[in-house]
């Protein structure tokens, strides 16, 4: 099979097309003939040597794919020919990719493979963090940073669909406009305005910036508010006013998805199928695909992601 390979960490130019053996599914696994794969920030970090794959995972980049089942273990729960999208621990930038059967979901009715490939990483992450850990419910106020990232566009739509009032930050007026079109009550340009002065009484904050935002995130939270951390792009160590945490009875939590046990990810998949798939198939929630690149142009996709210009998802067509 063809796949994207790099021999040592470095800039996007280290990525190149290579050939290797097609993987073979083990117990509980399926082999997916990949039609499209999502490009995500962790892929960029792994390529740069800052996010090694967990033990046992494929060293090939790629955490989400869409395609058809080319082979399956008897206990995987899928049959050859089924069209699926899947969250994978690695291996997505390739013509074939292994996935645990429980981490696969049917391609939503009416979705292209490129759209379906943009679902798993962001929807698993948002569901697990905003709804399972953050306990966001109807009537609450929700703030998401990076509102036009893949995570942000997903979080805005799901929070709104489940009855929250949504606010967002983004890096340009155009991006703020998109946030509002997706369902945000208000979005501000963080380059011009301080979110801690513009928002308050927020019940849940979803943040991927990290230390640079932490004190202000805690400031904007209402009593019993929850800060949910899913990345630390601007630092992992922050100075926190613990008195504020105690006085407002705040919760600071967060998670990473990739190292989680397969059974946990399977549980998230089950909830998504029951609660979110109807919203996708009715187009009440959509996947924003900014640009599709051929697999051989993975380096260009990484350069574009690093530019920060994209709105929504970047996809590799296989």
C-alpha positions, 0 to 999 in steps of 0.5 A, spaced: 500 500 500 501 507 499 502 511 505 505 517 508 512 516 511 517 521 514 524 518 517 525 524 522 522 529 525 522 536 521 518 541 517 512 539 513 517 537 507 519 531 511 513 528 509 513 523 502 509 518 499 512 511 500 510 503 499 509 498 505 505 492 507 498 492 507 496 491 515 492 485 517 486 485 522 487 482 529 482 480 534 476 486 534 479 489 528 477 491 521 481 493 515 479 499 512 480 501 505 481 508 506 477 513 501 479 520 505 483 521 512 482 527 516 488 532 518 489 534 525 493 538 530 496 532 533 499 530 526 503 536 526 505 535 533 507 528 531 511 530 525 515 535 529 517 530 534 512 533 539 507 527 540 509 520 539 504 515 538 502 511 544 505 504 545 502 499 539 499 504 535 502 505 528 507 510 527 504 512 520 500 519 521 492 520 521 487 519 527 481 519 523 479 515 516 473 514 512 472 508 507 469 501 506 471 495 510 476 491 506 477 485 512 474 484 519 475 479 525 469 475 526 468 479 533 469 486 530 462 487 528 462 489 521 462 486 514 466 487 508 463 492 504 460 496 510 462 504 509 464 507 515 468 512 519 473 511 524 477 514 530 484 510 529 490 511 534 494 512 528 495 509 520 490 514 517 495 517 512 495 510 507 491 506 502 489 501 508 488 502 515 486 498 521 481 500 526 478 497 533 471 495 530 468 499 536 471 505 534 467 505 527 461 508 525 457 508 519 458 514 514 452 518 515 446 518 510 448 523 505 455 524 507 461 524 502 467 520 504 471 527 505 465 529 510 465 523 513 473 523 514 472 529 518 467 527 523 471 522 528 477 526 531 473 532 533 466 529 534 469 524 539 473 529 543 467 534 543 462 529 546 467 526 551 470 533 553 464 538 553 458 533 555 461 527 558 466 531 562 464 538 562 456 536 563 454 542 559 446 542 559 441 546 556 440 553 558 447 553 560 452 558 557 458 555 553 465 559 551 469 555 546 476 558 544 478 557 537 471 557 534 473 556 527 478 550 528 475 543 527 474 542 534 471 549 535 466 548 529 463 542 532 463 544 539 459 550 537 454 546 533 453 541 538 452 545 544 447 550 540 443 543 538 443 541 545 440 548 548 446 551 550 448 559 549 454 559 545 460 564 545 467 564 541 473 567 540 477 567 533 482 570 530 479 574 524 472 578 523 471 573 517 472 567 522 468 570 528 462 571 522 462 564 521 462 562 528 455 566 529 453 563 522 454 556 526 450 558 532 454 562 536 450 568 540 457 572 539 464 571 537 470 576 538 476 577 535 481 575 540 487 579 537 483 585 538 478 584 544 480 581 551 475 575 552 475 576 560 472 583 559 467 581 554 464 575 557 462 573 564 458 568 567 460 562 563 458 555 565 463 551 561 469 553 557 473 549 552 480 551 551 486 548 547 490 554 548 493 553 555 497 557 560 496 563 557 489 563 558 488 559 564 487 565 569 482 569 565 478 562 563 477 561 571 475 569 571 469 568 566 466 562 569 460 562 573 459 559 580 460 551 579 463 553 572 467 548 569 474 549 565 475 543 560 482 543 557 484 539 551 490 542 549 496 546 551 498 550 545 501 556 549 504 552 555 502 547 560 504 550 566 499 556 569 499 560 575 492 559 578 488 563 584 486 557 588 482 562 592 477 563 586 477 556 585 474 555 592 470 561 592 466 559 586 466 552 586 470 551 580 472 544 576 478 544 572 478 538 568 480 535 561 483 529 557 487 527 551 483 522 547 489 518 543 491 514 549 484 512 552 482 505 552 479 502 546 473 500 551 472 507 553 472 510 545 467 504 544 463 507 549 463 514 546 462 511 539 455 508 542 453 515 545 455 519 538 451 514 534 445 514 539 445 522 540 449 525 534 448 521 528 441 523 527 443 531 527 448 529 522 443 525 518 438 531 518 444 536 517 442 540 523 449 539 524 454 539 519 462 538 517 465 544 515 471 542 510 475 547 508 480 544 503 481 537 500 488 535 498 491 529 495 494 524 499 501 525 496 500 532 498 500 531 505 506 536 506 502 542 503 496 540 508 500 541 514 503 547 511 496 550 510 494 547 517 500 551 520 498 557 517 492 558 521 488 560 515 483 554 515 476 554 517 473 547 519 477 541 517 482 539 512 482 532 509 486 528 505 483 524 499 486 517 498 
